[in-house]
């Protein structure tokens, strides 16, 4: 017996600004979401802060998010399980 479930997964391109005064979304330009995080880019601290911040904004657990590409770069590709790209952007972007 085979079970085939279609898993929805949004992939969002991000540009991360570490060492910010606070966590915030700063805009969406050319298909890239700008995110400021209040953690230094040292030993994965900014990545952990990014995942915690996004999970809080989206109302999902941290395990629903994964950094696919860019672990050591400011440019990242993040996967969000259970959402379409439109749903993620609607939750993250004001108005």
C-alpha positions in Angstrom: 0.0 0.0 0.0 1.4 3.4 -1.0 0.3 6.7 0.5 1.0 9.7 -1.6 0.5 13.0 0.2 1.1 16.3 -1.6 3.1 18.4 0.8 2.8 22.2 0.3 6.0 24.0 0.8 6.7 27.7 0.1 10.3 28.7 -0.7 11.1 32.3 0.1 14.2 34.2 -0.8 15.5 36.4 2.0 18.2 39.0 2.5 19.1 39.1 6.2 20.5 42.0 8.0 22.1 40.8 11.3 23.0 42.9 14.4 19.8 45.0 14.0 18.3 46.8 17.0 15.2 44.6 16.7 13.7 41.9 14.5 11.6 43.2 11.7 10.5 42.7 8.1 11.9 45.6 6.0 10.3 45.1 2.6 9.9 42.9 -0.5 11.9 43.9 -3.5 12.6 42.0 -6.7 11.2 38.8 -5.2 13.5 39.0 -2.1 12.1 39.6 1.4 14.4 41.8 3.6 14.6 40.8 7.3 16.5 42.4 10.1 17.5 40.2 13.0 18.7 41.3 16.4 21.5 38.7 16.6 25.1 38.6 15.4 26.2 36.4 12.5 28.3 34.3 14.8 28.0 30.5 15.2 24.5 30.4 13.7 22.9 32.9 16.1 21.4 35.0 13.4 20.0 31.9 11.6 18.4 30.7 14.9 17.0 34.1 15.5 15.7 34.3 11.9 13.9 30.9 12.2 12.4 31.9 15.6 11.2 35.3 14.3 9.6 33.9 11.1 7.9 31.0 13.0 6.4 33.6 15.4 5.1 35.8 12.6 3.7 32.8 10.7 2.2 31.1 13.7 4.0 27.8 13.1 6.6 25.7 14.9 10.3 26.2 14.2 10.4 22.7 12.8 8.1 23.9 9.9 10.9 26.2 8.7 14.2 25.2 7.1 17.1 27.1 5.7 17.7 25.4 2.3 20.5 27.6 1.1 22.7 30.4 2.5 23.6 29.1 6.0 26.7 31.4 6.0 25.4 34.1 3.7 23.0 37.0 4.1 21.1 35.7 1.0 19.1 32.7 2.0 16.4 30.4 0.7 13.9 29.3 3.4 11.3 26.6 3.1 8.0 26.8 5.0 6.1 23.6 5.2 2.3 23.6 4.9 1.9 26.9 3.2 1.9 28.3 -0.3 4.2 31.1 -1.2 1.2 33.5 -1.4 0.0 32.5 2.1 3.5 33.1 3.5 3.9 36.5 1.9 0.4 37.5 3.0 1.2 36.8 6.6 4.7 38.4 6.5 3.9 41.6 4.5 1.7 44.3 6.0 -1.3 45.5 4.1 
